[in-house]
């Protein structure tokens, strides 16, 4: 009887593990399908150090800060945040009118090590995406993790707007 109970327990336990594995695989598939549909704003081969030098010239001329969204096309939350801002006319307007908005790639293929040697990589500690704001002189004035801006499977318009409003040049 004891052997039968043990066998029954093992069968039930293995079914539970199998179901959990199936659930994980289904979620992975769902994320991959969503990623396939989202715009890919990160240039995976771009040298961020060179690009930010160019953007600093533009920022000085336009008297704007540079808003850098650090992440990559591999990151579902990075893609969701980009789409969220681009699809919300009010947020897009705040970003476009008050910042030079740049998607700074960090990926296993291109870690932009020269850039991050100078500014450090806040994504290593805070996760991706993460915002970095540079003033027109190239001084890092703000790092903002984005987990606190999330709401459900997306982002809070009010929280993102408050962040963008707080760090634009006056």
Secondary structure, DSSP 8 states (H G I E B T S, - for coil): -HHHHHHHHHHHHHHHHHHHHHHHHHHHHHHHHHHHHS-----TT--HHHHHHHHHHHHHHHT-EEEEEEE-TT-HHHHHHHHHHHH-HHHHHHHHHHEEEEEEE--SS---HHHHHHH--THHHH-SSEEEEE-TTS-EEEEEESGGGEETTEE-HHHHHHHHHHHS--
